């Protein structure tokens, strides 16, 4: 029996080694090599990201930084520059995907690949930063649709932890990160709670009896955190309270998950009363009902996915499609997200495209929902979000309209000036099975 077990284990080990050898070529491509010389991309339609469109435009960049953007012929790349002819193509800023678990989970049914939910209810000290997995096979599939930046967000509890923002390219989290610990995430208790009856498939809605209790927990936690932040030399380090200190000096956002209008107003007032400097509403299904309040208090909104049915039977069917435009027209800074999804966020550009078709906004305004506005919300607008001189050269070259499924053909992508390999697992599987099922 002992010999048999040893033999079986050795066989399994050899098979495992063989599998590693045969699948070696199927690993994610290496990250982009750092830019070594000036590059000039010419002849494209450039969508700057701030509403401006440059026909027959050119963009020059060196050492990962944009040095010039304008019409072709108005500037040159200088001697020794690499010139890329992009005539007939389009150039866009890289899409920024907020509120995701990209890099924190890989396979939903395999628990060992899930690292986004920590035990406990009050976890402001939990950091997505160090959990981010740059080897995820999901990440290359996202950048193939234009996602160059993702905000990895912890889930669970009522105070989930802090998010960080990463490029979709890098050897490890240290060189992939753009913004470290950009904000703490809090789930506001809803005014109404719902329960699903599996016997008759009905949903019952009632007032949330545990709401006051949860808010009292927030009050005591924020009071302690604020007192701790005002203490010059605390006797002992409290990791939870120390993690909340950036909320009170304005160096980090407080992201509040809230849907109902009443909840949004109450959550914002609570945060302001407790000295929080920068507040962002996440979810915001009823944000259109309190748009004037949000504008007055300069509160941005990161919306839920809009490719869905309305949340209530008395709402008109196209409301989710129109919601980004409604908020934008009301003067509220708005970004669109795929919520906590990771692989589905690859379709984020199409949410923006739909909003331009239904929300009474132009395609260039809709583009801002996934570029400029998102960059401003995370505090990275001096680096990314628009294509301007002095910003990082992180952009896309597409065959057509990036916000349209027919035109969203990403032909080149640059991250900090480095040209990214756009290969991914789905492309490899397509090439593999094309041999078997393709036309003879």
N, C-alpha and C positions, 0 to 999 in steps of 0.2 A: 504493500500500500504506500509506504514511504517513497520507494523508488518510482512508483507510478505517479505520485503527486509531483515529485521533482521533475520527472519527464514531461508531465503536462504543463508545469510552470515554465520550463525551458522552451517548450514549443510555443506557448503563448508569448514569451518574451521575444523569440525569434520572429513570430508573426507581427508583433508590434513594431520591431525594428524594420521589418520589410515594409510595413504600411507607411512608416515615416519616410523611408527612402522613396517609395513610389509616389507619395503625395508631396514630396519636397517642392516640386515645381508648382504646386497649387497654393502656396503661401501668398499672403498679401505682398504686393510690390514694395520695394524699399522706398523710404521717404525721399522727397525731392532733394537733389543736390543744391547746395547754396549757390546763388547766382554769382558768377565770376566776371561777367562783362555786361556792358550796357545792352539792353534789348529794346528795339523799336518795333511796335506792331502798328501797321499802317492800313488805311483804306476801309476801316470798319465803321459801322454805325455804333457810336459809343453812347450808352445809357449811363449818365454820370451817377444817377441815384438820388439827385436832389430835384428832379423834374426836368433837367436839361438834357437834350439829345443833340449830339454832334454828328452830323452826316459827313461821310468821308473823313472820319477822324483818325487820329493817331495817338498812341500813348507810349511814352518812353519811361524806362525805369532802370535803376542801377543800385546795386547793393540792397535789393529788396524794397527800395523806396521809389515812388513815382516822382519823376523829375519834370515831366511836362505832359499836358493833355490839351489837345486842340485839333484844329483841322489839319489834314495832311498837307505838308509843304510849309506850314508855319514854323516848323522847327525841325531839327535833325538830331539823330542819335550820336553824331560825332564819328570820328575815325575809329574803326575797329568794332563798331556796334553791330550786333546781329539784327538783321531786318527780317521781320515776318510779315508776309503779304496776307492780309485778312480781308481782301476786297470781297464784298457781298456778305460778310459775316457780321455778327453783333458782339459787342463787348459789354459785360455787365459786372457790377460788384458781386463778390461772393455772397451767397445767401446765408443768413444767420438764423439758425434754428434755436429758439428759446424753449425752456421748460421741457426738456427731454431726459430720458435715461440712457441716451447714447453713450457707449463706453462703460456703462454700469451694469448692463445686462446683455446677454448674448442669445441664449435659447430659453424661452419662457418656461419650458417644461423640465429644464435641467437646473436644479436648485444651486448647484455649485457654480453656475455662471451668473448668478444674480447677486449683485452687491449694491443695491440701492435702498434697502429698507433696514434700518437699525432697530434693535429692541428698545422699547421705552417710548414715552410720550413727549418728553421735553429733552430734545437733543440738538441744541444750537451749535454744539461743539463738533458734531459729525461733519466731516468734510468730503465732498465728492472729489476734491482735488487729487488726493492720494489713491483713490480707488479707480481712477480712469484708466481704461485698458486700450492702449493705442493699437494692440494687435487684433482688435475686434474685426471680424470679417464683414460686419454690417457697415462700418465706416466707409470703406471704399465704394460701396453701392450708393451711399448718400452723395459723395462728392461727384459721382457720375451723373447726378441730376442737379448739381449746382450748389449743394450744401458744403460750404467751406468752413463754417464755424458752428459749433453746437454748445449749448449751455447744459452741462450735466447737472441734474438736480436730484438730491436725495428725496425719498418718499417716506411715508409712514409717520405716525405720531401726530401731535398737534403743532409742535415746532420740529421740523424735519432735519434741519441742518443748513449748511451753506453750500451754494452752488459755485461752480467755476466754469469759465468759457474756454473751449479748446478748438484749435485748428484740426481739421480732419486729415492731418498728416503729421508724422513725427515718430521718433524712435521710442519715446516714453513721455509720460505726462509732463516732465520738466521742460522739454523743448516743444511740446504741443500746446501748452497753456498760453492763452492770451491775457485773460483776466483771472487772477486768483481771488477766491472768496468774495465774489461780487455782491452777495446778499444772503440773508437768512430767510428761510421759507416757513410760513405760518399758515395753518388751515383754520379759518374763522368758522365757528360753529354756526350752521345755518338756522335761520328762524323757523323753518319747516323741515321736518324729517319725513322720509318716505320708506315704506316697506312693501315688499313684493309677496303676494300670496300665490304659491305654486299650485294650489288646488284649483283655483278658478282664473289664474293668470291676471289678477287685478293688482293695481297699485293703490295703496291707501296713504294719504298725506295727512299729517297732523302736526301740531305745534311741538317743537323740540323741547322736551321737559328738562334735558340735561344742559341746555345752552347756558344758563346763568352760572352753573357750576364751572363749566369750562372757561367762561370769561373771567371768573374770579381767579382761576389758576393763572391766566394770562396777566391779570393785574398784579398779583403777588410776584410773578416771575419778572415782569418788566420793572417793577419797583426795586427789586433786589438788584437787577442788572444795572439800572441807572445809578443806584447808590454805589455799586461796585465800580462803575466807570468813573465816578467822581472821586473815588478814593485814590490818593496819590500812591501810597505804598501799602497795599493790602497785606495783612499778616500772613495769609496763606493764599495760594493760587486756586481759584475756582474756575475750572475749564469751561463750564457751561456759561457762567456769567461773563468771563473774559471774552468769549466768542461773540457776545452781543454788544460789546463796546463800540465797534464800528457803526452801529445803528445810530448812536447818539452824537457822533461827530461828523456824520454825513459821508463817511468813506465807504459805506455799503448800503445797499437797498434792503428794505423790508418788503418781501414779496408776500402778499396776502391772498390766499385762495378764497374767493368769495363769488357767489353767483347772483343771489337776490339783491334787488336795489336797496332794501332796508339793511341788509348785511353789509353791503359796500359802504354805505354812509356811516354805519356804526363802527366798522373796522377802521376806516380812515380817521374818524374822530378819536377813537381809542389810541391809535398810533401817534397822532399829533399831541394828544394830551400827555403822552408818556415820553415826549421829547424825541421821537423818531424824525430824522431829517428828510429821508427820501423813501417814498412809499410807492409801491406798484401793485395794482390789482391784477390778479391772474384768474382767468376763467371768464367772469363778467357776462354771463348770459343775459342779465337784465341791466347791463351797464348803460344801454340806450335810454333807460328810464331815468337815470340820474346823471346824464351827460353834462348838464349845466353845473352840477355839484363838482364833477370831476374836473371840468375845465377851470372852474373858479379856484380849485385847490391844486391845480397843475399836477393831477395824478394820471400817469400813463396806465394803459390797460393792455395786458397780454391776453388775447382772446383764446378761447377753446377752438378746436377744429371747426371750420365752417361748412365742410362737406357733410352735412347731416340734416335730419329733420328738426323742426323747432321743438323746444323742450316742453311746450304746453299746447293743449288742443285748441286754445283760443288765439294762438299766434298764427299769423299768415305764413304760408309754407316757405317763402323765400327769405324770411327774416334772417336766418344765419348767414346767407350769402350777402345780404345788404348791411349787416351789422358793422363791419369794418368801415364802410363808406359813411354810414350814419354818424359814427363817432368822429371820423376824420372831418366831416363837414361841420360838426359841432365844436371843433377846435380841440379835440382830445387826441393826444399822441397815442397811436394804437399800433400794436404788432400782432401778427397772426402766428399761431403755433399749432403743433400737432399734440399738444398737451404732453403727457408722460410717455407717449409712444417713442420707440426708437427706430425700427425699420420703416414705419409708414411715413416718417418725417421727410423721406426722399421726395414726396409729392407736395412739399410745402409751396413750391413756386406756383402750382396750379390752384392752390387756395387763393393766392394773391390774384391770379388771373381771373378766377370766378368773381372776386370782389369788384374787379373793374367792369365786368359784364353786368353785374346786378346792383352795384352800390353807388352808381352815379359818380364814379371817380375815373380818372384817366389811367391808362396802363402805367404811366410814369409815377403817378401818385400811389397806385397799388404796389409798385415795386418797392416803395419806401417802407411798406408794412413788413417786409422781410429783409431789409438792408439798413437804410439810414435810421429809421425809428428804432429798430432793434439795437443798433449800435449805440444810440443815444441812451437807451434804457439801461444797458449794461455798463455805460460809462466808457465805451471804447471808440467814440465817434471821432476822436483825434487821430485814430489809427486806421479804422476800417469803416465801411458803410457807404462811402461814396468814393468816386475815382477823382481825386484831387491831388495836386502837387504837394509833396511832403507826407502823404499817407502811404501805408504799406501797399505794395503791389500784389494784392490778392484779388484776382478777378477771373472771369470766365470768358471764353470765346465760343460762341454758339453758332449753329447753322441758321437759326431763325429766332423767332420770339420765344424767349425763355419761359414766359408765363403761360405759353400754350403747349399742350402735349405734342403737337405736331412739329413745333419749332424747337423744342427743348432737346436739342442734340448737342451735348457738350463736346466740343472738339479739342479744346485746350483749357487747362486750368493752371493758374500760377498762385502759389502761396508764398508770400514774402519774397517774391521774385523768382522762386524756384519752380521749374516746370514739373507738375505732378503727373505721375503715371496713372492713367484713368482705368487701368485694368481692375477687375473685381471678380468675385466668384460667379456671379450671374453671367458675365460675359464669357468666362471660361466654360461654364456649363453649356451655354448656347453654342460655342464653337465645337464642343465635344459632341453634342447630340445632333448638330447639324450634319455631321458626317453620317450618322445612322439614319436620320429621318429626312435629310435634305433631298432636294431634287437630284436625280441621277444625271 
